[in-house]
Amino acid sequence: MARVLVTGMSGAGKTTVLDELRRRGWLAIDTDYDGWVGADGRWDERRMGQLLADEPDVVVSGTVENQGRFYDRFEHVVLISAPVEVLIERVRARTTNPYGRTVEQQAEIASYVETVEPLLRRGATVELDGRKPVGELADAIEGLQR
C-alpha cells in the first residue's frame, strides 16, 4: 500500500495517467478538479491532510505551491516530465482543459519548465518520461503501489 503524488508541468500527461489508473481500479485524485485547490492556487491543506490520513492507497495528481508540505506523507513523489515542445503541443491540442491555448499561457508553461520543474525534480523520488505510452507510465506508477 502506498500514497503516490504525481506531479509535473501542464501537458506532461498527469491527467491521462490518472484516468488510466482509475480505469484499472485505483483511487486516483486529480486536484485540478473538485475544489482541491483554492483561489490562492494552493491545496486545501485540511482536506488534503484528511485524504492522506484516511487513504493508505491513493494516487494524487497536482502541481501547486504548497505540495512540498505533504511530501513526507507520500511514499513516492513521481515527476512526469517532457520537453517543452511536447508540453506546448499537448496543451494546444487538448479539449479537456482550456489552459495553454494562448501564446501567453504557453510562454508561462515554458517559464515554469525552467523555474518550477527543477524544484519538482529535487523533491521527486521517481522521474518518468511523459513521452512514453500511457500504459507504460501507469504500469510504473502501479509498480510503486506494491
Protein Blocks (a to p, Z undefined) as FASTA:
>chain_A
ZZdddeddehilmmmmmmmmmmnopacddfkgghlacfkopacfklmmmmmmmmmbdcdd
dddfklmmmmmmpfbdcdddddfklmmmmmmmpmkbmghpamklmmmmmmmmmmmmmmmm
mmpcbdcdfkbcfklmmmmmmmmmZZ
